[in-house]
Amino acid sequence: KKFKLKSEYNIAFMLPLYLDKNDTIDTYSELQEDIHIYKKSTYGLDFYSGAKIAIDFVHNEGMNLNVHVYDTQNDIKETFDLVSGKEFDQMDLVIGPFYSKNFKIASEILSRRNIPTIAPLSTKGNLLENIPNAFQVIPSLKKQITYLSNFIAQNYSDKNITLVRRNNKDEQKYAQWMTSFLNHDSILYFKEIIVEGAVIDSIHHELDSMAETNIIL
């Protein structure tokens, strides 16, 4: 509601770059030599490389972005110290941190200053609880299953619907989430198959080859 059009925007990326783990790289090493980057640094670097493509695109479209990159080191104290600084008062948007424990701290502090934060990777279900101005790119698995089951119920209730799962606690839980949002009374045909081994070998004889559509979950 408080978003305003501006001539330029300040965007912060809070990434686990672990720069201190890479400070031994020899600046003057021969170009042909392999440079070994700390393994965990690659996650943040790869993410920022992808984000840079989007940044370049919006730049070309005429939007001016001032991009700031901060290394959280995947550390709670470092994250707290960063977002507590006055520099973040100028931010229009903060992307990250990656991991839920750090994101929770950053988003709680920044929400008090009306600065929106985006969780780019976490799928934790209660991540945004009681935190205004916080957003999650990837919804929790339960929400994804809920949306899928609602979509199927609304669009394919007159088709043959088959839910296929393995016999373990996780998939039993997912199946319960799925079926709790399917109104079996309104569905023409519903079947649940528990499989072992190769899925296709276990279900091909269960499918109705004469049916117009088999929806397999």
Solvent accessible surface area in square Angstrom, and as a share of the most:
residue,aa,sasa,rsa
1,K,249,1.05
2,K,148,0.63
3,F,149,0.62
4,K,150,0.64
5,L,163,0.81
6,K,97,0.41
7,S,94,0.60
8,E,81,0.36
9,Y,19,0.07
10,N,31,0.16
11,I,22,0.11
12,A,0,0.00
13,F,6,0.03
14,M,0,0.00
15,L,0,0.00
16,P,1,0.01
17,L,14,0.07
18,Y,22,0.08
19,L,102,0.51
20,D,73,0.38
21,K,111,0.47
22,N,24,0.12
23,D,109,0.56
24,T,120,0.70
25,I,62,0.31
26,D,82,0.42
27,T,118,0.68
28,Y,195,0.74
29,S,30,0.19
30,E,99,0.44
31,L,180,0.90
32,Q,144,0.64
33,E,93,0.42
34,D,118,0.61
35,I,100,0.51
36,H,153,0.68
37,I,82,0.41
38,Y,73,0.28
39,K,152,0.65
40,K,102,0.43
41,S,1,0.00
42,T,49,0.28
43,Y,113,0.43
44,G,0,0.00
45,L,69,0.34
46,D,98,0.51
47,F,54,0.22
48,Y,53,0.20
49,S,68,0.44
50,G,40,0.38
51,A,17,0.13
52,K,85,0.36
53,I,128,0.65
54,A,59,0.46
55,I,13,0.07
56,D,59,0.30
57,F,123,0.51
58,V,41,0.24
59,H,78,0.35
60,N,127,0.65
61,E,121,0.54
62,G,59,0.57
63,M,91,0.41
64,N,81,0.42
65,L,19,0.09
66,N,56,0.29
67,V,46,0.26
68,H,55,0.25
69,V,64,0.37
70,Y,30,0.11
71,D,20,0.10
72,T,1,0.01
73,Q,64,0.28
74,N,42,0.21
75,D,59,0.31
76,I,82,0.42
77,K,142,0.60
78,E,51,0.23
79,T,0,0.00
80,F,100,0.42
81,D,68,0.35
82,L,38,0.19
83,V,0,0.00
84,S,55,0.36
85,G,27,0.26
86,K,174,0.74
87,E,96,0.43
88,F,1,0.01
89,D,75,0.39
90,Q,118,0.53
91,M,10,0.04
92,D,33,0.17
93,L,43,0.21
94,V,0,0.00
95,I,27,0.14
96,G,0,0.00
97,P,1,0.01
98,F,8,0.03
99,Y,85,0.32
100,S,32,0.21
101,K,105,0.44
102,N,1,0.00
103,F,0,0.00
104,K,58,0.25
105,I,39,0.20
106,A,0,0.00
107,S,1,0.00
108,E,68,0.30
109,I,21,0.10
110,L,0,0.00
111,S,17,0.11
112,R,180,0.66
113,R,75,0.27
114,N,83,0.43
115,I,8,0.04
116,P,36,0.22
117,T,2,0.01
118,I,39,0.20
119,A,0,0.00
120,P,9,0.06
121,L,84,0.42
122,S,16,0.10
123,T,62,0.36
124,K,105,0.45
125,G,55,0.53
126,N,77,0.39
127,L,1,0.01
128,L,54,0.27
129,E,105,0.47
130,N,141,0.72
131,I,12,0.06
132,P,91,0.57
133,N,55,0.28
134,A,11,0.08
135,F,113,0.47
136,Q,40,0.18
137,V,93,0.53
138,I,60,0.31
139,P,46,0.29
140,S,11,0.07
141,L,79,0.39
142,K,99,0.42
143,K,102,0.43
144,Q,73,0.32
145,I,20,0.10
146,T,21,0.12
147,Y,129,0.49
148,L,85,0.42
149,S,0,0.00
150,N,52,0.27
151,F,109,0.45
152,I,6,0.03
153,A,25,0.20
154,Q,145,0.64
155,N,76,0.39
156,Y,71,0.27
157,S,30,0.19
158,D,87,0.45
159,K,38,0.16
160,N,22,0.11
161,I,0,0.00
162,T,5,0.03
163,L,7,0.04
164,V,24,0.14
165,R,29,0.10
166,R,108,0.40
167,N,112,0.57
168,N,66,0.34
169,K,176,0.74
170,D,79,0.41
171,E,45,0.20
172,Q,82,0.37
173,K,86,0.36
174,Y,68,0.26
175,A,8,0.06
176,Q,106,0.47
177,W,54,0.19
178,M,13,0.06
179,T,34,0.20
180,S,83,0.54
181,F,84,0.35
182,L,9,0.05
183,N,87,0.45
184,H,88,0.39
185,D,141,0.73
186,S,64,0.41
187,I,14,0.07
188,L,134,0.67
189,Y,95,0.36
190,F,52,0.22
191,K,56,0.24
192,E,75,0.34
193,I,16,0.08
194,I,88,0.45
195,V,4,0.02
196,E,143,0.64
197,G,59,0.57
198,A,59,0.45
199,V,48,0.28
200,I,113,0.58
201,D,95,0.49
202,S,29,0.19
203,I,8,0.04
204,H,115,0.51
205,H,124,0.55
206,E,65,0.29
207,L,51,0.25
208,D,67,0.35
209,S,106,0.69
210,M,176,0.78
211,A,26,0.20
212,E,152,0.68
213,T,40,0.24
214,N,48,0.25
215,I,28,0.14
216,I,82,0.42
217,L,44,0.22
